[in-house]
Amino acid sequence: MTSSHPSPHVAFVTCRALPGGSEDDRLAATACEARGLHVENVPWEGAGDPWDAFDAIVVRSAWTYHRVPDRFDGWLDRVARAPGRVFNAVEAMRRNVRKSYLLDLARAGVPVIPTMWVESPAALDAAAIEAALGTLEVVAKPAVGASAEGVFRARADRVEERDRLAAAADAGPLLVQRYVPEIATRGEWSLVHLGGTFSHAVLKTPAPGEFRVQESLGGTIRAAEPPAAVAGLARAALAAEGGNPLYARVDAVETDAGPLLVELELIEPSLFFAHAPASADRFADALIAALEDA
């Protein structure tokens, strides 16, 4: 152990905006405490460096990291030097911060929504977008983002919408992806894996007229059993990523041509424990198994 606490001392990393953690965190903490772990919520942007006091540092609801990615990168450097285990692994989180990881997964053979990485407004020529993505209907996402902040839909051959794309690209690197209408008609799957094993899934459906599935934007969430092809895509994405993370959420959409990866979340995703009985217990068991393997 790295602390004098009589039981393993675990930091659930939160943020100043949510110092008590999320609903997921509370359910997971209860399950961990029942197994003899001592859990403490600690904002990642807090003063000082208390991280040496913990046997495990589990990034959970650090939901402000995307607004100050350079500061978060420095924080990752600091916790990497702490004696306790960090979950997920620092290098995995560092890769996952920037959505360019999707291009790496696509190169590894994972079916990903067709994506362009844009670093200059000059790359946003409508003909180039159509050639790369097979459509002029696109979704733009900041290279570092969360909770659909800064995400918008555009048509690349309309002057005002192309100007909005150019302004976004001028502000920083941008992902431009093919708009996939099936997200609106079929919903978006989220498959949660804990300790490398599938745990549970939910289907997220956007509000009418919306393509973003977040509950804050009117989306709905329900527990569901994923189709075999979607489950296979999730396994392929995790195999391509490697490293057996403590937790991972694979977001995917079904299309007539097969499922496509939307995102592979390894930093601070909602894990929907409230939608799956015993899933928080599986999280706690996976954490204990990882600590015992240390």
Phi, psi and chi 1 to 4 in degrees:
 res  aa     phi    psi   chi1   chi2   chi3   chi4
   1 MET       -  151.0  -63.7  -59.1  167.7      -
   2 THR  -101.2    2.1   60.8      -      -      -
   3 SER  -136.6  168.6   75.8      -      -      -
   4 SER   -86.9    1.1   59.8      -      -      -
   5 HIS   -62.6  139.8 -159.4  -81.9      -      -
   6 PRO   -67.0  -17.1   21.2  -33.3      -      -
   7 SER  -127.8  160.7   60.7      -      -      -
   8 PRO   -52.7  131.4  -28.6   36.7      -      -
   9 HIS  -102.9  117.3 -162.3 -175.4      -      -
  10 VAL  -117.6  128.4  178.8      -      -      -
  11 ALA   -93.7  123.6      -      -      -      -
  12 PHE   -92.5  113.9  -85.5   11.5      -      -
  13 VAL   -79.5  120.9 -179.6      -      -      -
  14 THR  -116.8 -153.7   63.0      -      -      -
  15 CYS  -142.0  165.2   59.5      -      -      -
  16 ARG   -61.4  -30.8  -76.3  178.0  175.7  168.0
  17 ALA   -72.1  -16.7      -      -      -      -
  18 LEU  -143.0   63.5 -161.1   69.1      -      -
  19 PRO   -63.1  -27.6   23.2  -34.2      -      -
  20 GLY   -87.6    1.8      -      -      -      -
  21 GLY    82.9  177.3      -      -      -      -
  22 SER   -94.3  177.5   65.5      -      -      -
  23 GLU   -59.7  -42.7 -179.4 -176.8   24.8      -
  24 ASP   -54.2  -45.8  -83.8  -16.3      -      -
  25 ASP   -62.0  -41.8  -60.7  -18.1      -      -
  26 ARG   -65.9  -41.5  -69.3 -173.3  -74.3  -84.7
  27 LEU   -65.9  -42.6  -68.5  169.2      -      -
  28 ALA   -66.6  -40.1      -      -      -      -
  29 ALA   -62.9  -41.4      -      -      -      -
  30 THR   -60.3  -43.9  -63.2      -      -      -
  31 ALA   -65.7  -38.8      -      -      -      -
  32 CYS   -67.6  -44.0  -72.5      -      -      -
  33 GLU   -61.8  -37.1  -63.7  -87.9    1.5      -
  34 ALA   -64.6  -20.1      -      -      -      -
  35 ARG  -101.1   10.1  -73.2  157.0  173.1   76.1
  36 GLY    94.4    5.4      -      -      -      -
  37 LEU   -87.0  152.0  -55.9 -179.6      -      -
  38 HIS  -109.4  117.7  174.5   69.5      -      -
  39 VAL  -110.0  135.7  178.1      -      -      -
  40 GLU  -133.5  131.3 -177.8  178.1  -17.0      -
  41 ASN   -80.8  130.4  -67.9  -43.9      -      -
  42 VAL  -137.1  117.0 -173.1      -      -      -
  43 PRO   -63.7  136.6  -21.1   33.0      -      -
  44 TRP   -68.4  -25.9   75.3  -88.2      -      -
  45 GLU   -92.8   10.1  -30.2   95.6  -45.4      -
  46 GLY   -67.0  165.4      -      -      -      -
  47 ALA   -71.2  146.6      -      -      -      -
  48 GLY    76.2 -174.8      -      -      -      -
  49 ASP  -131.6   84.7  -87.5  -40.7      -      -
  50 PRO   -82.8    5.9   33.3  -35.9      -      -
  51 TRP   -70.2  -22.3  -49.1  106.9      -      -
  52 ASP   -65.5  -15.2  -74.1    0.0      -      -
  53 ALA   -81.1   -4.3      -      -      -      -
  54 PHE  -112.6  145.1  -65.1   98.8      -      -
  55 ASP   -81.2  -24.6  -58.4  -66.6      -      -
  56 ALA  -145.4  140.2      -      -      -      -
  57 ILE  -121.0  108.8  -60.1  165.8      -      -
  58 VAL  -111.7  110.1 -175.8      -      -      -
  59 VAL   -71.9  120.6  178.0      -      -      -
  60 ARG  -124.6  -67.7  -78.9  -55.2  -46.3  128.1
  61 SER  -121.0   51.8   48.4      -      -      -
  62 ALA   -82.2   61.4      -      -      -      -
  63 TRP   -80.5   12.1  -70.7  -12.6      -      -
  64 THR  -110.5   -0.8   53.3      -      -      -
  65 TYR   -60.3  -34.8   83.4   94.1      -      -
  66 HIS   -71.0  -16.5   62.1  -70.7      -      -
  67 ARG   -83.2  -20.8  -63.5  171.3 -173.6  158.1
  68 VAL  -136.7   64.2  -78.2      -      -      -
  69 PRO   -62.2  -33.0   19.8  -31.6      -      -
  70 ASP   -66.4  -39.9  -69.7  -19.3      -      -
  71 ARG   -65.2  -39.6 -178.3  177.5  176.0 -174.3
  72 PHE   -65.4  -37.9 -174.3   70.7      -      -
  73 ASP   -61.8  -40.1 -166.4   56.1      -      -
  74 GLY   -65.8  -36.5      -      -      -      -
  75 TRP   -64.1  -40.5  178.8   81.0      -      -
  76 LEU   -60.0  -38.5  -72.4  174.7      -      -
  77 ASP   -58.9  -42.2  -74.2  -21.3      -      -
  78 ARG   -68.8  -46.0  -64.2 -160.4  -56.8  -80.7
  79 VAL   -71.3  -23.6  -65.3      -      -      -
  80 ALA   -63.3  -25.7      -      -      -      -
  81 ARG   -89.2   -7.1  -64.4 -169.3  -68.3  -92.0
  82 ALA   -70.9  151.7      -      -      -      -
  83 PRO   -73.4  -22.8   22.9  -32.3      -      -
  84 GLY   -79.3  166.6      -      -      -      -
  85 ARG   -74.2  142.6  -65.8  -76.6  -58.0  -79.5
  86 VAL  -112.8  132.5 -177.7      -      -      -
  87 PHE  -129.8  129.5  -59.7   99.1      -      -
  88 ASN   -74.4  174.0  -77.7  -40.3      -      -
  89 ALA   -54.9  141.5      -      -      -      -
  90 VAL   -56.1  -45.3  166.5      -      -      -
  91 GLU   -67.1  -33.9  -71.4  -49.9  -49.0      -
  92 ALA   -64.9  -43.5      -      -      -      -
  93 MET   -65.7  -38.9  -72.0 -168.2  -74.0      -
  94 ARG   -61.9  -40.9 -152.9 -172.6  -61.7  -83.5
  95 ARG   -65.5  -37.7  -75.2 -166.4  -56.4  -86.7
  96 ASN   -77.3  -15.1 -156.5 -122.1      -      -
  97 VAL   -58.6  -45.6  164.3      -      -      -
  98 ARG  -100.4  129.7  -72.7  168.0  177.5   78.2
  99 LYS   -70.5    2.4  -63.9 -175.9 -169.8  -62.2
 100 SER   -63.8  -14.4   52.8      -      -      -
 101 TYR   -58.5  -26.2   74.4   83.1      -      -
 102 LEU   -61.9  -36.4  -71.1  167.8      -      -
 103 LEU   -67.4  -36.1  -59.4  177.0      -      -
 104 ASP   -64.3  -42.6  -63.7  -29.0      -      -
 105 LEU   -66.4  -37.9  -68.3  176.6      -      -
 106 ALA   -63.3  -41.1      -      -      -      -
 107 ARG   -65.1  -26.1  -76.0 -170.9  -74.3  -93.1
 108 ALA   -82.4    0.1      -      -      -      -
 109 GLY    99.8    5.3      -      -      -      -
 110 VAL   -80.4  130.9  178.0      -      -      -
 111 PRO   -68.5  108.2  -17.5   30.9      -      -
 112 VAL  -114.5  147.2  173.8      -      -      -
 113 ILE   -51.6  128.8  -68.3  176.4      -      -
 114 PRO   -50.7  129.4  -30.2   37.7      -      -
 115 THR  -137.7  139.7  -61.6      -      -      -
 116 MET  -113.2  141.4  -65.5  174.8   63.7      -
 117 TRP  -102.6  117.1  177.3  -98.7      -      -
 118 VAL  -115.6  123.4  176.1      -      -      -
 119 GLU  -113.9   -2.3  -65.5 -172.8  -12.3      -
 120 SER  -149.2  140.5  164.6      -      -      -
 121 PRO   -56.7  -25.2  -25.2   35.2      -      -
 122 ALA   -63.1  -21.3      -      -      -      -
 123 ALA   -81.8   -0.9      -      -      -      -
 124 LEU   -97.8   32.6  -70.0  167.6      -      -
 125 ASP   -63.5  133.1  175.4   75.7      -      -
 126 ALA   -58.9  -40.5      -      -      -      -
 127 ALA   -64.8  -38.7      -      -      -      -
 128 ALA   -66.6  -39.8      -      -      -      -
 129 ILE   -63.7  -45.7  -70.3  173.9      -      -
 130 GLU   -63.8  -38.2 -172.2  170.4   26.3      -
 131 ALA   -65.8  -38.4      -      -      -      -
 132 ALA   -79.0  -37.7      -      -      -      -
 133 LEU  -109.9  -11.7  -55.9 -178.2      -      -
 134 GLY    77.2   13.9      -      -      -      -
 135 THR  -162.5  161.5 -177.9      -      -      -
 136 LEU  -101.0   -8.8  -68.7  166.1      -      -
 137 GLU   -85.7  114.7  -64.8  -80.4   -4.7      -
 138 VAL  -132.2  163.8  -58.8      -      -      -
 139 VAL  -121.1  130.7  172.1      -      -      -
 140 ALA  -105.8  137.9      -      -      -      -
 141 LYS  -135.7  138.7  -59.6  178.0  178.9  179.7
 142 PRO   -60.1  148.5  -19.0   30.5      -      -
 143 ALA   -60.4  -31.8      -      -      -      -
 144 VAL  -122.0  116.5  179.6      -      -      -
 145 GLY  -161.7  166.8      -      -      -      -
 146 ALA  -158.9  157.6      -      -      -      -
 147 SER    57.3   30.4  -56.1      -      -      -
 148 ALA    65.4   12.8      -      -      -      -
 149 GLU   -64.2  128.8  -72.5 -172.7   20.8      -
 150 GLY    75.8    8.1      -      -      -      -
 151 VAL   -91.2  132.2  175.2      -      -      -
 152 PHE  -150.1  159.0   61.9   93.8      -      -
 153 ARG  -100.5  144.9 -176.4  178.8  167.0 -171.1
 154 ALA  -151.6  160.3      -      -      -      -
 155 ARG  -113.1  120.5 -173.6  173.0  170.5   91.9
 156 ALA   -70.2  -14.0      -      -      -      -
 157 ASP  -100.1    8.7   61.1  -16.3      -      -
 158 ARG  -101.9  128.9  -67.3  176.6 -178.9  159.4
 159 VAL   -57.6  -49.6  172.7      -      -      -
 160 GLU   -64.2  -37.9  -72.5 -174.2    3.6      -
 161 GLU   -75.2  -34.8  -65.0  179.7   32.2      -
 162 ARG   -66.6  -36.7 -171.2 -147.6  172.0  -87.1
 163 ASP   -63.0  -36.1  -72.6  -12.5      -      -
 164 ARG   -66.8  -40.0 -173.8  179.5 -178.6 -171.2
 165 LEU   -61.0  -44.5  -73.5  167.3      -      -
 166 ALA   -63.5  -40.7      -      -      -      -
 167 ALA   -64.4  -39.1      -      -      -      -
 168 ALA   -65.6  -41.7      -      -      -      -
 169 ALA   -67.6  -32.1      -      -      -      -
 170 ASP   -68.0  -26.1 -163.4   46.7      -      -
 171 ALA   -80.3  -15.8      -      -      -      -
 172 GLY   157.9  169.9      -      -      -      -
 173 PRO   -52.8  146.8  -25.4   34.9      -      -
 174 LEU  -137.5  140.8 -169.7   69.7      -      -
 175 LEU   -95.7  130.0 -109.5   69.8      -      -
 176 VAL  -118.6  121.4  178.1      -      -      -
 177 GLN  -122.5  154.6  -63.9 -176.5  -53.1      -
 178 ARG   -59.5  133.7  177.4 -169.8  -65.1  172.9
 179 TYR   -71.1  126.9  171.6   66.0      -      -
 180 VAL  -109.7  103.8  179.8      -      -      -
 181 PRO   -64.9  -20.5   20.9  -31.9      -      -
 182 GLU   -63.6  -21.6  -72.4   89.4  -14.4      -
 183 ILE   -61.7  -38.0  -70.9  179.9      -      -
 184 ALA   -75.8  -34.1      -      -      -      -
 185 THR   -92.7  -31.0   58.7      -      -      -
 186 ARG  -113.5  -17.6  -60.5 -173.7 -174.1 -177.6
 187 GLY    91.2  176.9      -      -      -      -
 188 GLU  -119.5  129.7  178.7 -178.5  -61.8      -
 189 TRP   -85.4  143.3  -73.4   95.1      -      -
 190 SER  -125.5  117.4  -75.6      -      -      -
 191 LEU  -108.9  123.6  -78.5   68.2      -      -
 192 VAL  -101.3  126.9  176.5      -      -      -
 193 HIS  -114.5  135.9  -72.8   69.2      -      -
 194 LEU  -124.5  122.5  -58.1  172.5      -      -
 195 GLY    60.1   29.7      -      -      -      -
 196 GLY    86.1   -0.4      -      -      -      -
 197 THR  -115.8  137.5  -59.5      -      -      -
 198 PHE   -60.1  133.4  172.3   72.0      -      -
 199 SER  -109.5  -56.0  171.3      -      -      -
 200 HIS  -165.9  170.3   58.6  -78.0      -      -
 201 ALA  -143.6  155.2      -      -      -      -
 202 VAL  -132.0  156.7  -61.0      -      -      -
 203 LEU  -113.3  122.8 -177.2   61.8      -      -
 204 LYS  -105.3  129.5  -57.8  174.5  -66.9 -174.1
 205 THR  -120.5  128.0  -55.3      -      -      -
 206 PRO   -73.5  160.9   26.3  -32.8      -      -
 207 ALA   -66.9  157.1      -      -      -      -
 208 PRO   -53.9  132.0  -27.4   36.4      -      -
 209 GLY    81.4    0.7      -      -      -      -
 210 GLU  -114.5  152.8 -179.6   59.5   79.7      -
 211 PHE  -114.0  -12.5   69.6   97.3      -      -
 212 ARG   -89.3  138.0  -64.5  163.8  -64.4 -176.1
 213 VAL   -98.8    1.0  -63.1      -      -      -
 214 GLN   -63.0  141.8  -76.9   72.6   19.2      -
 215 GLU   -60.3  -33.2  -72.7 -177.0  -68.0      -
 216 SER   -64.2  -16.8   61.2      -      -      -
 217 LEU  -107.8   16.2  -61.7  170.6      -      -
 218 GLY    95.3    2.6      -      -      -      -
 219 GLY   -69.9  159.7      -      -      -      -
 220 THR  -121.2  155.1   58.5      -      -      -
 221 ILE  -132.0  134.7  -61.9  172.2      -      -
 222 ARG  -142.7  147.7   64.1  178.2  177.1   87.4
 223 ALA   -68.3  141.8      -      -      -      -
 224 ALA  -159.8  158.5      -      -      -      -
 225 GLU   -90.9  122.4 -171.2   66.7   25.0      -
 226 PRO   -71.4  146.8   27.5  -34.8      -      -
 227 PRO   -60.5  154.7  -19.0   30.6      -      -
 228 ALA   -58.1  -39.2      -      -      -      -
 229 ALA   -66.3  -36.8      -      -      -      -
 230 VAL   -68.6  -41.9  173.2      -      -      -
 231 ALA   -62.1  -38.0      -      -      -      -
 232 GLY   -65.8  -39.6      -      -      -      -
 233 LEU   -61.9  -42.3  170.6   62.3      -      -
 234 ALA   -60.3  -44.0      -      -      -      -
 235 ARG   -63.0  -40.3  -69.7 -167.9  -63.4  -90.3
 236 ALA   -64.7  -40.9      -      -      -      -
 237 ALA   -64.5  -43.0      -      -      -      -
 238 LEU   -68.0  -36.5  -71.9  168.0      -      -
 239 ALA   -65.4  -39.5      -      -      -      -
 240 ALA   -67.9  -35.5      -      -      -      -
 241 GLU   -70.5  -44.2  168.8   62.6   28.3      -
 242 GLY    74.1  175.7      -      -      -      -
 243 GLY    91.0   -8.4      -      -      -      -
 244 ASN    49.4   67.5 -166.9   29.3      -      -
 245 PRO   -65.5  154.0   23.5  -33.4      -      -
 246 LEU   -59.3  -44.3  171.2   64.3      -      -
 247 TYR  -139.0  148.9   60.8   82.3      -      -
 248 ALA  -152.6  142.7      -      -      -      -
 249 ARG  -121.8  123.8 -163.5 -174.9   86.1 -165.2
 250 VAL  -106.2  118.0 -177.4      -      -      -
 251 ASP  -100.9  132.5  -65.6  -18.8      -      -
 252 ALA  -147.8  160.5      -      -      -      -
 253 VAL  -130.1  138.8   57.2      -      -      -
 254 GLU   -82.2  135.3  -70.5 -176.0  -85.0      -
 255 THR  -130.8  167.8   74.3      -      -      -
 256 ASP   -62.5  -25.2  -70.0  -19.6      -      -
 257 ALA   -89.2    1.3      -      -      -      -
 258 GLY   118.8  166.6      -      -      -      -
 259 PRO   -71.8  150.6   27.0  -33.7      -      -
 260 LEU  -126.8  141.6  -63.7  173.2      -      -
 261 LEU   -74.0  130.4 -177.9   68.6      -      -
 262 VAL   -93.1  -54.0  177.7      -      -      -
 263 GLU  -155.0  157.1  -69.2 -154.6   33.3      -
 264 LEU  -119.6  107.7  170.2   58.1      -      -
 265 GLU   -96.9  120.9  -60.4  -93.3   14.3      -
 266 LEU  -126.3    5.8  -62.5  174.9      -      -
 267 ILE  -108.7  -60.5  -59.5  175.6      -      -
 268 GLU  -150.3   40.7   39.7   62.5   73.7      -
 269 PRO   -74.1  152.6   30.9  -38.1      -      -
 270 SER   -63.0  136.7  -66.3      -      -      -
 271 LEU  -112.0    1.6  -63.5  174.6      -      -
 272 PHE    57.4   40.5  -52.6  113.5      -      -
 273 PHE   -60.3  -34.2  -69.6  147.2      -      -
 274 ALA   -65.6  -19.3      -      -      -      -
 275 HIS   -91.5   -2.1  -67.6  -93.1      -      -
 276 ALA  -141.9  100.0      -      -      -      -
 277 PRO   -54.0  138.2  -25.6   34.7      -      -
 278 ALA    75.6   -1.2      -      -      -      -
 279 SER   -68.7  -35.4   57.0      -      -      -
 280 ALA   -65.0  -34.0      -      -      -      -
 281 ASP   -65.3  -39.3  -64.2  -53.0      -      -
 282 ARG   -65.3  -36.0  -69.3 -168.0  -73.2  -86.7
 283 PHE   -61.7  -48.2  174.9   90.5      -      -
 284 ALA   -61.4  -42.4      -      -      -      -
 285 ASP   -64.0  -38.9  -69.9  -20.5      -      -
 286 ALA   -66.1  -38.6      -      -      -      -
 287 LEU   -65.2  -44.6  175.4   56.9      -      -
 288 ILE   -62.5  -42.2  -70.4  169.2      -      -
 289 ALA   -62.6  -39.7      -      -      -      -
 290 ALA   -66.0  -39.5      -      -      -      -
 291 LEU   -68.3  -36.0  -70.3  173.0      -      -
 292 GLU   -70.4  -25.0  -70.6  175.0  -12.7      -
 293 ASP   -80.0   -9.9  -74.1  -16.3      -      -
 294 ALA   -63.8      -      -      -      -      -
